[in-house]
């Protein structure tokens, strides 16, 4: 939500990197319910990710984490990109890119 509502909508080129267990959040076969504040809006993580990508946000999956989870690019919701070196390099080594992680 922060990446979409604060970064992307304020004109910043924005990507979300999903690794470790987060790769399951975009799996078409997985339940993606969100509890708490987003439940009131009836919005799940896959809906949020799709809306983010529809607004030109980028969602990148860790390739090694995906493989460890038994997931391929075809398992993910539409628009998700499999992280490979050229994609990751284009974000990490761009001198105009800032990163935020928590």
C-alpha positions as CSV (number, residue, x, y, z in Angstrom):
1,X,0.0,0.0,0.0
2,X,2.8,2.4,0.8
3,X,4.6,1.7,-2.5
4,X,1.4,2.4,-4.4
5,X,-0.3,5.2,-2.5
6,X,2.8,7.2,-1.4
7,X,5.6,6.4,-3.9
8,X,4.1,5.5,-7.2
9,X,1.2,8.0,-7.0
10,X,3.6,10.8,-6.1
11,X,5.5,10.3,-9.4
12,X,8.3,7.9,-8.4
13,X,9.2,5.0,-10.5
14,X,8.4,2.2,-8.0
15,X,9.1,-1.6,-7.8
16,X,8.3,-4.1,-5.1
17,X,10.8,-7.0,-4.7
18,X,9.3,-10.1,-3.2
19,X,11.5,-12.8,-1.7
20,X,11.6,-15.7,0.8
21,X,7.9,-16.5,1.7
22,X,6.5,-13.3,0.0
23,X,6.7,-15.2,-3.3
24,X,3.6,-17.1,-2.2
25,X,1.6,-13.8,-2.1
26,X,1.4,-13.5,-5.8
27,X,0.8,-17.2,-6.5
28,X,-2.5,-17.6,-8.5
29,X,-3.3,-20.8,-6.6
30,X,-2.9,-19.3,-3.1
31,X,-5.4,-17.7,-0.9
32,X,-4.5,-14.1,-0.5
33,X,-6.7,-12.7,2.2
34,X,-5.6,-9.7,4.1
35,X,-6.9,-9.0,7.6
36,X,-7.1,-5.8,9.5
37,X,-7.7,-2.4,7.7
38,X,-7.7,-3.8,4.2
39,X,-10.4,-6.4,5.1
40,X,-12.9,-3.5,5.4
41,X,-12.3,-2.6,1.7
42,X,-12.6,-6.3,0.6
43,X,-9.1,-6.0,-0.9
44,X,-6.6,-8.9,-0.9
45,X,-2.9,-8.7,-1.5
46,X,-3.3,-10.0,-5.1
47,X,-5.9,-7.2,-5.8
48,X,-3.5,-4.6,-4.4
49,X,-0.6,-6.0,-6.5
50,X,-2.6,-6.0,-9.7
51,X,-3.8,-2.4,-9.1
52,X,-0.2,-1.4,-8.4
53,X,1.0,-2.9,-11.7
54,X,-2.0,-1.5,-13.6
55,X,-0.7,2.0,-12.5
56,X,2.8,1.1,-13.9
57,X,4.3,-0.2,-10.7
58,X,6.6,-3.2,-11.0
59,X,6.5,-6.4,-9.0
60,X,9.6,-8.5,-9.1
61,X,9.9,-12.0,-7.7
62,X,13.2,-13.4,-6.4
63,X,14.1,-16.2,-8.9
64,X,15.9,-18.3,-6.4
65,X,13.1,-18.0,-3.8
66,X,10.5,-18.8,-6.4
67,X,12.5,-22.0,-7.4
68,X,12.8,-23.0,-3.8
69,X,9.0,-22.6,-3.4
70,X,8.4,-24.6,-6.6
71,X,7.0,-21.6,-8.4
72,X,7.6,-20.4,-11.9
73,X,6.6,-17.1,-13.6
74,X,3.5,-18.8,-15.0
75,X,2.3,-19.5,-11.4
76,X,2.1,-15.8,-10.6
77,X,-0.7,-13.3,-11.2
78,X,-0.5,-11.4,-14.5
79,X,2.2,-8.7,-14.7
80,X,4.6,-10.1,-12.1
81,X,8.2,-10.3,-13.4
82,X,10.7,-13.0,-12.5
83,X,13.8,-11.4,-11.1
84,X,16.8,-11.9,-13.3
85,X,20.1,-10.0,-13.3
86,X,19.1,-7.5,-16.0
87,X,15.9,-6.6,-14.3
88,X,17.4,-6.4,-10.8
89,X,20.5,-4.5,-12.2
90,X,18.3,-1.9,-13.9
91,X,16.8,-1.0,-10.5
92,X,19.7,-1.5,-8.0
93,X,22.5,0.1,-10.1
94,X,20.5,3.1,-11.4
95,X,22.1,6.1,-9.7
96,X,18.6,7.8,-9.5
97,X,17.0,4.9,-7.6
98,X,16.4,5.0,-3.8
99,X,15.6,1.9,-1.8
100,X,13.4,1.4,1.2
101,X,13.2,-1.8,3.1
102,X,11.6,-3.0,6.3
